[in-house]
Amino acid sequence: MAVDAGTGPSPGQTLLARRVPPRLARRAPPRPGAAPRVREVQRSAATERLSALSDGVFAIAMTLLVLDISVPDGLDDAGFRAALRDTGPHLAAYALSFAVIAQFWRSHRALLAQAPGDDETVTRFTLLGLALVALLPFPTGLVAEYGDQPLAAASYAANVAAANAAHLGVLGTSHRRAGPPPDDGRAAERRRSLRVLTALTSVFAVSIPVALVSPGLAPVLWVSVFPLQWLLTRDPANGAEGRVSRWPGRRRGRR
């Protein structure tokens, strides 16, 4: 019975295929959709690197806040009590700045999760925001030591307002790059994020001239941003706090 030669490779063809080095073998054409998938992996890697850098800067800034809080050695009882009382302004400034930086960190992680990490504009705004966050321990020390000086309070307000404005730049760039949101839930989340960052930037910006006129009144405006943010992030549908900082794709109620 004859064998049909067209049904398989000849012995010579098989031997030749074995001798061809793998690097010279013809590569299979890419499947449809493979290139976008590669670009998505690259964007994810860039976002992870930017997020890791941001976490490090935030951690260092939080740590630097506490370095100015200390009590001298070798004090008697009266001197120790006086020095301990003197740490009150430093502790208050530390608590305020720690809360501010913690909120920066929460909102920044949410923004980076929605932003294209390989976008140059997003990277620039992110680095600007990180530079301003790293600078925050300096005006914090000024407010703790010279809280009654207008320039000290105005410097603190300007620093925080500028950092919030940089976050607004990341948010605006991400929205332009991403286009319209795929569903109403994501659209509502974007609007909440925009409201919160705009309100925080406005409050600290308004407190700059207030600090120049009345340095003692400016901290009242700074503390007011926390209940204001809570009000702006509440979900009117069920009275619960809106998940402004949740990662994209995560449904409500999922932890």
N, C-alpha and C positions, 0 to 999 in steps of 0.2 A: 504494500500500500504506500503510495507516494505521499510525502509531506509537503504541504503548501509552504513555500519559502516566504510568502508575504505575511504569514501569521506571526513572525517573531524575528529578532535580529540574527544575523549569521554569526558563526563562531568568530570570524575576523572582526566584525563590528563589536562584539562583546569584548574581545581582547583589547581593541583600540580604546574603548570606553574606560577600561580598567587602567590604562596607561595615562590617560589625560589627567593632569594635576587638578585638584579641586579648585584652585584659584583661577584656572583657565576655563573651567566649565561654565557654560552659559547660565547666567542667573535667571531665575524665574521672574517674569514681569510682576511688578507690585500689584497686589489686589486692589480693587476699587475701595477707596476710603482709608488706605494705609497711610498716605501722607498726612491727612488731617489728624490721624491718631498719633503719629510721631510728633507733630507740632503740639498737640495737646500734652503729651508727655514732657516735652521741652518746657512748655509754659508752667506745668506743675512743678518741675524741678527748680525753675527760676523763682517761683513763688515760695517754695520751701526754703531756698537759700535766703531770700529776702526776709522771710518770717523768722528764721533762725538768727539772723543779724539783729532784727528788731527785738527779739526776746532778750538777747544779750545786753543791748543798750538799755532797755527798760529795767532789767535787773540791776545793772550797775548804777543807774540813776536813783533807783529806790534805795540802794545801799548807801550811796553818798549822802543821802538826806540825813542819816543818823550820825554821821561822823562828827558833826559840830555839837552834838549833845554830850556834855561831859561835866564832871565836877572835879575841881582841883584837889590834889592830894595835900595831906598834912593840915587840915582845917580842924579847929576846935568845934565844939558843939554849936555855938552861935554862928560861926562862919559856915559850917556845913549846912545848917538850916537856911541861911541866907543864899548860899550857892544853889541849894536845891530849889528854892523859890525862883531863882533867876533862870532856871531851865524851863519854866512854864512857857514863855513865848516861843522857845525853841521847840518844845513838844507840840504846841499848837500849830506852828508852821509846818512841822514834820507831818502831823496828821493830815493837814489840808493838802500838802503837796503829794503825800503818798496816795490819798484818795484820787487826786487829779491824775497822777501818773497811772494808777490802776485803771481808771476809766479810759485813758488814752490807750492802754494796752488792750483792753477788751474791744473797744471800737476798731482799733487798728487791725487786730486779727480778723475781725469780721470783714473789714474793707479789703484786706489782702486776699481773703478767700474768694471774693467776687472780682478781684482785679486781675488783669493779665500780667503776670510777673515779669514777662520779657518786654514789656512796654517801657520805653525810655522815659516818657513823661511820668508814669507811675513811679518808676525808680527814683527820679529826681525829687518828686514831692515827698516820697517816703524818706529819703535821706535828709531832706530839709526838716521834716518833722522829727526825725531821730536826733538831729543836731540840736533842735530847740528843746527836746525832752532832756537830753544830756546836759543842757545848760541850766535847767530848772533848779538844781541845788544852789546855784549862786544867788539868784534873787530870793530864794527861800531863806538863805542865811541873812540877806539884807533885811528882809521883813522881820526876822526874829530879833536881829540886833538893833535895827533902826526903824521900827514899825511906825513911828510918829513922823518920819521923813517922807514928804510927798514923792520924791524920786524913787525911793525904795519900793513903795507900794505900786507906783506906776510901772516900774521895771518888771515887777512880778506879773501884773495884769497884761502888759504887752507881750511878755514871753508866752503866757498861756494862750492868749488870743492868737498869736502867730502860729503856735503849734496846732490849734484847732483849725486855722485857715489852711494849713498844709494838709490836714486830713480832709478838709473839704475839696482840696485839689485832687487828692487821690480818688475821692468819691465821684467827683464830676468827670474825671478822665475815665474811670471804670464804666460809668453809665454811658458815655459816648462810645466807648469801644464795644461794649456788650450789646448795645442796641435796646430795643423794647423788651421788657421782661416777658417771660413765657406765660405767666399766669397772673391773676389778680393778687395772689398772696405775695409774690415777689415784688409786684409793683407797690403794694402797701408797705412792704418792708423798706423799700428804697425811699419812699416818701417819709417814713418815720426817721430813717437815718439822716436824711437831709434836714428835717426839722430840728433834730437834736443838735447836730453839728452847727447849724446856723444859729440856733439859740445860744449855745455855749460860746461861740465866737462873738456874738453880739453883746452878751453880758460882760465878758471880760474886756471887750473893746470899749464899751460904755464906761466901765470902771476906771479906765485910764484917766480921763479928765476929772472924774470924781475923786480919784486918789490925789491928783494934783491940788485939788481944792480942800478935800477933807480926807486925809489918809485913814482915819478911823472908820469911815463909812464904807470904804472899798471892800474890806473883808466881809462885810454883811452881804454885799452883792455876790462875792465869790462863793460863800456858803449856800446862797439861794439857788445855785445851779443844780444842786443835788435833788431837792424836791421838784424843781422845774423839769429836770430830766425824767424823773419818775412819772410826772404827769404827762409828758410828751410821749412816753413809751407805753402808756397804758392802752390796752386794746378795748375800745368802747363796746365791742360786741359782747364780751363776757366779763369785763371789769378787771381782767388780769393784765399783767405787764406784758407788753409786746416783746417778742423775741428779736430785738434789733440786732443783737450780736450773734445770732445762731448761724451755723454754717449753711451755705446754699444746699438745697436739696433735702434738708432735714424738715420733716413735717412737724406740725404743732403737736405737742404732747409727747414727742419722742425724746428721750434723754440719751 
